């Protein structure tokens, strides 16, 4: 089983801040947010884009933590649209380049591989760029809708 994994992507540079935790509950999320708070220069806003389906981000204690820090702005991706979040693309990269087809004797070994990959990635990171046009995405969506429902919308 994969360890709970937090990641924050700096979309301006492409670098990531990551942390593996023993659990992925509301108590761990503010701990990770504190690391982000320390990493982002004072005076800059911190937009957070998180998956809508994940309850940790919505817990009352997390909401209180965020309310006390007005530079943090949380946005939820629509359900089933987490692919819109660029950090999801980064999760694909780390899976492809560091984890897939790996043989890990323990969770500790997997975490060590992740912790080794991230600093090397950050040394040569680049920003992500959309290459598909809105029209091509909408055409693909229309084809999918016609196949699965026949409704055309």
N, C-alpha and C positions, 0 to 999 in steps of 0.2 A: 504494500500500500504506500502511495506517495505521501510525503510529509506535507502538512499544511504550509502553503507557500504564499507569502505576500510579495508583491512587486509594484514599484512605482516607476513609471517611465517619464523621463524628461523629454517631452516632444520637441523641444528646441534643439537638444543635442543628440538625442537618441540613447543617452546613458540610462542605466537602470539602478535602482536601489532595491535590494531584495533582502528577505529574511525568512528563514525556515523556522517554524515554531512547532512545539510539541502538539499543540491544538490550534484550532481555527475558530475561536469563540469571540464573543464581544470583548472579553478582557484583553485579548492579544491585539486587537485592532488599534486601540489608542496607543499602545506601546509602539506599534509600527508608525503611527501618525506622528508620534514624538520624534522619531528618527527623521521623518520627512521635514518636520518643522525645523529641526536643527540643520538639515542639509540645504534648505531653501533660504536664500538671503532675506533678512528682515525687510519689510516694505513691499515684498512681492506677494501677490495673491497666490493661493494654491488651489487650483481647480482639481477636484477629485471626481473621476468618472468610474463608477463601480457597477457591477452586475445587479440588476433589479431583483433577481431571485435569491440573493444571499442575505439572510436575516441579520447577520452580525453587524452590518453597517447601519441597520435600522433600530438597534437596541437603544433603549432610553438613555443609558449611560454614555453610549457613543454620541447620541444626539446632543446630550448636555456638553460633552467634551468639545464637540464641533461648535456649539452655540457660544461657548466661551472663547472661541478663536475665530473672529470674524473674517480673517484672511482665507480660511478654508471654505470652499464652496463645493458642496457635493451634488453630483448629478447622477442619476441612475439611467443605465441603458434600458431601452424597452425590452420586455421579455423576449427571449430568443434572438436578440440583436447584439449580443456581447461581441460579435465579430466587428462591430463598429468601433470598439474600443481598441486603440492601437497596441495597448499592452498585451492583448490577446494574440496579436501577430508576433510579439516578442516571445510569448509562451510557446508558440509554434516553432520559433527559431531554437530556443533552448532544448525543446523536445527533439527536434531534428538533429541538432549539432552536438548535443551532449548526453541525452538521456536514451533516446530510442536505440534499440539493439544493444543497449548496455547490459552488463551482468553485474548486479549489485547484491552483495552477500547480506546487506542489512540496510535499514533506513539511514543509519549513520554514514555508510559508504555512499549512498545516493546524495545525501546532503553535502558530503565532502566534494563530490563531483560538481554539484551545483555551485558551491562556494568557490571552486577552482575556476569554473567557466565564467562567472560574472565579471570579475576584474579584468580578465583577458578580453572579454567582449567589450567592456567599457573603454579599453584602450584604443579600439578601432571602430567604435560604434558610428552609425550614421542615422539620420532621421529616416522615418518611413515616408514613402510618398505613394499616394493613390495613383494607379496607372489606368484604371478602368474609368470610362466616362459615365456620367449619370445615365445617359441614354442606353449604354450597353448593359448596365446593371438593371435598369427597368425592363429592357427586352428579355433578359434572362429570367427576371421575376415573372413576367407575363407568361413565358413559356412554361415555367414551373407551375404557375397557377392553373394554366389550361390543362396540364397533365394530371394534376392531383385533384382538381375539383371541377374542371370543365366550365367554370364560371367566367373566366377571363378577367377577373379582378382580384 
